[in-house]
Amino acid sequence: MCTAVTYKTNDFYFGRTLDYDFSYGDEVTITPRNYPFKFLNMGTVKNHYAVIGMSYVVKDYPLYYDAVNEKGLGMAGLNFVGNADYKEFAEGRDNVSPFEFIPWILSQCSTVKEAKVLLKKINLINIPFSKDLPLAQLHWIIADSNEAVTVESVKDGIRIYNNPIGVLTNNPPFNEQMFQLNNYMHLSSKDPVNHFSDKLSLQVYSRGMGALGLPGDLSSQSRFVRAAFTKMNSVSGNSEGESVNQFFHILGAVEQQRGCCDVGDGKFEVTIYSSCCNGDKGIYYYKTYDNHRITAVNMHRENLEGVSLVRYPLIYGEDIKMQN
């Protein structure tokens, strides 16, 4: 289970939590402009926008969980179990497997507007990367500094929703997630006003009571509401440090701690990593469950005209600074 968020100060930021009970061996991966993206049914794209993000690299192919291209367009895939439905090959469509979807969009599109043009022809097909890596059931958020959309492949076909809050979690489908926000319109960052009865002298006895009723559990719908409230009421300075710091605090509202989500056999779902990418500067920041220090990789410090992936394994192990 995961949560993706967008954020805007002077620059545009895009990131997510990845919550699961194990890691495949994630790496911050830069795909330079001349790395050949080979698609199952759509040929090979030899020259394209450079991409940075978190991926699992298999046979020198980056299976991206989330990524941003050099133009500032971001995209992430989140679990959508029970609702995702992929199709058979269809003539006249762009037949792309879900594991290729992020490269397909980010290699060619500089904005959400351009991505929408490609999405009109997309057909997400049920062909896995390999027999050992079955297709994950996903839906996606695509965002730039101006707008965001959610893309879902369901039984009825491709659904594309404008995403005005720039937040996505897992189930239910996005339109239902958004509808549920109607139940929380009374929440506020300010102190509440007594509407219970004018015959009672009810008083505020604590700070933060305007958010009474904000769900605190780890379910995807509750995380959606909590992330939306936190993000929409978030205030920070415009500097890089202030923006990145605040972004990770927003994601902190939906982090999962070991032991709170028991998936059986002694395993627990945790926030394996949290990410924040500055889409304007191409800097990918991340933290891991066992290392709270923010680590950064700048795509523009690499040779973006190259043909080979640039890979940075995640840094694990807590980094504690002793002051005495």
Disulfide bonds with the S-S distance in Angstrom:
none
